Amino acid sequence: MQIMINEIKNWLQEAAEIIKNEIANNDMTVDTKKDRKDLVTNVDKQVQDFLIEQMYDFDPEAKILGEENGRDRLTDFSGRVFIIDPIDGTLNFVLEGENFCIMIAVYEEGQGKLGFIYNVMEDILLWGGPEVGVFINEENLPAPADLDLAEGLVGMNSSMYRKNSYNAQTMAEYSMGVRMSGCAGIELISLLRGKRNAYVSSLAPWDYAAGSVMLEALNMKSSNINGAPLKFDGRERFIAATPTAYKEMMQFIGQRKN
């Protein structure tokens, strides 16, 4: 496992250099997917291709689930599976040049082993899993305090908040405040570091896979919005929080009218 950890850290550093070079050279092409706000760039695809090449060199038998280039469905999670988000927060990447992440998760026989979330421009890497603990760069990260919802900030999807989906506005009002970064990786880093005590959004597997591994390792809770295990198949309403805040949020969700 230590060999794999070191390899993945190296991949992330090399992938980050690809991104930074593209930013410096201002050589980016931008396309849309589902709508004008759902962006993809040549850099997303280039980074994913680079990571896939490294993964197959490391383990030719591995399976890969990734956001781009037709890798977005996987029905067999037996053996080792790498799950990739080459640039999480592409809209931020294009318009801000910051507040985006690279995310990699490793699952074996359907169980989360390792997660990596790298804030490229801030050079902050959260990584780890149930067998090794969780780290921020090379410093051990303790489990956040088990705060209730009213004691902290909640990260939230802007559409869910605007539409008050699943009583999102009620949860936000009950908390100390709501924050919206437009990047699941940024929100999950904040949650794992104890800067948020809850996060609610609509996410795909590559958005939540790495974070879910580390949340489990820190005894935090995550699931789909109804409390069921995440399916790793398509987009789902996602909730993660400290154990106490999670219980409270599930009560609010159960009271929803929509």
Secondary structure, DSSP 8 states (H G I E B T S, - for coil): -HHHHHHHHHHHHHHHHHHHHHHHHT---EEESSSTTSEEEHHHHHHHHHHHHHHHHH-TT-EEEESSTT--------SEEEEEEEEE-HHHHHHTS-S-EEEEEEEETTEEEEEEEEETTTTEEEEEETTTEEEETTEE--------GGGSEEEE-HHHHHHTGGGHHHHHHHSSEEE--S-HHHHHHHHHTTS-SEEEEEE-HHHHHHHHHHHHHTT-EEEETTS----SSS-EEEEEE-HHHHHHHHHHHHT---
